[in-house]
């Protein structure tokens, strides 16, 4: 979950858990309003804690709107949620189950640490649910960055075929920051416009093709194998090699010749 600024101070007499919830909700509301402006969204805790209602959504393509809202919620960092569209009232009701289930603080653990960006439980849960990672393949460093050690006895994608392809995400969650990825790194066929959070080093091939990348920022500094990237992004081999040491070739991929972003994007 994305979320709590390190400088938040808990007021005397206020339960830290309640303060955390309040901070998360405020950040979530600001995020959704910014991304979906102009809309009206309000918290509706008279129904259930972690419930929000979005009003005044244009009456067009409700399925696409619902999918966009779901993607934005994932982008913020929530994974356990529901989005329900009511045609009669032209509104979306959002139930954020994460706010209830993930705020169970363990005894003797600092609430800020328990809810902090990059907490071990948070990182492992997201990677296992979205990337088929085995817990033994994940090493979380003291600074919260992640080393991936794929077990080559099962092939270059590890025990379960780990990878982050076809998730429909616009970018990696802020609590995900890879450091070294040992094995083939798959992040292709999403909607990623940037590579923030991608590994600094990939020992084998790096697959970032099928993403509408707007810049080469955060491209791994070193790629041991082949780099796969969409030709339509417009980057040149010279530009890429200037900022990344690539051990093999660069493959600019196409989809049956002419490629559009409608073909590339895999909205879910």
N, C-alpha and C positions, 0 to 999 in steps of 0.2 A: 504493500500500500504506500502511496506517495506521500509524503504528507506533512509531517510535523516539522516545523522550523526548530532548529536547535536552541534558538534564543527564547522560546516560550517559557515563561516563568509561571509556576503554579501558585495561585493566591492562597494565603492562609485560610483554612476553614473550608476550602473547596476540594472535593474528592478529585485526585489527579486523573482518574479514569473519566470522570465527567468533563473535566477541563480538556482532556484529549479529544473526546467526542465533539465538543463544541468547536475546537480548532479545526478539526478535520471537516466538519460540516460547512464551516465558513469558507474554507479553501475550496471545497467541492462546488459550492454555490457560485463563487467568483469565477471558477474555471469554466463551468457550464455556460454561464451568462456570457462570458467572453467569447466562447467558441460558437455559440448559437444565437448571438445577438441579431435582431431584437426578439427576445422572448420574455415571458414571465415565468419564473420558477420560485416556488415557495416550499419551505419545509412543512410537513403535515404530520407531526408526531402524535396527533390525536388518534391516528390509525395504528401506528407502530413506529417504534424508534427507528430512525434511518429511512423514513419515507419522504419522498419529494414529489411534487406535482408540477409538471410543465404545462403552462397554458398558452393560448394564442399562437399555436403552431399553424402555419399556413395549411389549408385543407387541400393538400396535394401529395400524392405518393406516400401514404402513411407507412408502408412497409420500408421504403427507403429511409424515411425519417427515423423510424424506429431503429433500423440498423445503424444509422449514423450516431444516434444517441448511445447505443450499446458500445460502439467503437470508442466513443469519447469517454465513457465510464471506464472501459478497460485501459484507455490511455492514461487516465488519472491514476490508476493503480488498483481499482477494485476488481475482484474476480467473481465474487459470489453475490449476484444481484438478479433482479427481475425487472423487465420493462413491459408494462401493459398499456395498450392504446384503447381509449374509450371513444368510439365514434360519436356517440350521443353528445358528449361534452367537449369533444375535440381537445382532448388532453392526454398526456402520458403520465402514468404513475410509476415512479421508480422506487423499488424496495432494495436498499443496500444492506444485505445481510451481513456483509463484512463488518459493519459498524457494531453489530451486536456480538458476532462470534469471535472476532479477532481481538477484542479488547478485554480479554480475560488475563489480568496481570498476575504473574506468579509471585509468590511470597519471596521477599528479599531481592527482587529484581527492580531496578529503577524503572518507573513507568516510561520515562523518555527513552531508555534503552530498549525496553520491551516493544515500543511502538516506533522506534527510530527507523529512518530510511536505511535500507541495507541490512536489516536484522537477519540473522541466519535463517530463522524459520520462514520468514517472509520470502527470502530469495529462493530457498530450496522448494517451497511450496509452488511458487510461480513456475520455476524451471521444470519441475516434475509434471505439473498439470499441463503446461503448454509446450514443452520440448522433449518429453519422454526421457528425461535424464534419470540415470540411476544415481542415488545419493552418493555412492562411492566415487562417482566421476566429477563431483563438484568440490572444489576447495575454496573456502571463503577466507580471504586474508583479513588481517586486523583492520585495515582501512576500508573494508567492505567491498573491495573489488573481488572478482571471481576468476579463478583458474579452472579450466575444464581439462580433465584428463580422461579421454575416451580409451576404453579397453580395446586395444588392437586385436586381441584374440577373437573378438567378434566382428572385426572389420574396422574400417576407418571412421565409422559412425557410432562405434561403441556398442554396448550391450543391447540397447533398445532402439537403435537407430536415431540417436539424439539429433535435434535440429529445431530451428525456429521458422520453418517455412509455412506458408499458407495460413497464417494466423489472422490476417486482415488488419494488422496493427499499423498505425501511422508512424510510430517510433517505439523504441524500447522504453519500458517504465523507468522512471528516474532512479529507482533503487537497484536497477540492473546495470552494472558496469563491469564488463569482462576485461581481463588483463591478458592472460595467455590462454589460447585455445589449442590444445594438442589433439589433432585429428582434423577431419574435414568439417568446415563450418558452414552450415546451411542457414541463411536468412532470406532466401529468395521468395518471390511471389507473395509479397505483402503490399502495403501501401506506403512504405517508408520513404519520406522525403529527405531524411538525414540519417547519418550513421552514428549518432551519439549513443554511447554505451557499447559499441562494437569492440572486439578485442584489439589490443595494441599489437599483438603477435598472433598469427595463425600459422601452424606448422605445416599444414597441407593446403588443399584448395579452399578458396573463399568464394561462396556463392551469394552474391548480393543482387543478381539479375532479377528482372521482373519487378523492380521498385523504381518509382519516379523520383530518383535522387536529384536534389537541387544543387548540391555541392559535394566536393570530395572531403569536406571536413570530417574528421574522425575515422577516415579510412585507416585500416591497420598499417602501422609503420613497416611491418614485415610480413610477407606472405610466402610461405615455403613452396607452394605449388602454383596452381593456376588461379587467376582472378576472373570470375564471371560477372559481367556487368552489362546492363542494357545499352545497346547502341544508341537508342533514341535519347539518352541523357545528354549526349553531345560531348562527352569528355574524350580527350585524345590520349593516346598511349604515352606521349611525351609528358603530358600534364600528370598522369597517374604515376609514372615512374619517377617523376621529380620528387614526389612526397612519400612514395612507398617502395621498399625494396622487395621486388617480386622475383621468386626463384624460377618461375616458368613463364609461360605466355599469358597474354591478356586476351580473353575471348569476349567480344562484343556480341551479345545475343540478339536474335530477332525472333519474331513469331510469324512464320509464313510470309516473309518479305516485309510488307508494309505493317508497321506496328503502331497502334495507338494506345493511349493510356486507358481507354475503355477496355481494351483487350488485356492490358497489363494488370489493372486493379482487380483484386479479388475480394470485393466487398462481401462481408458475411453478416 
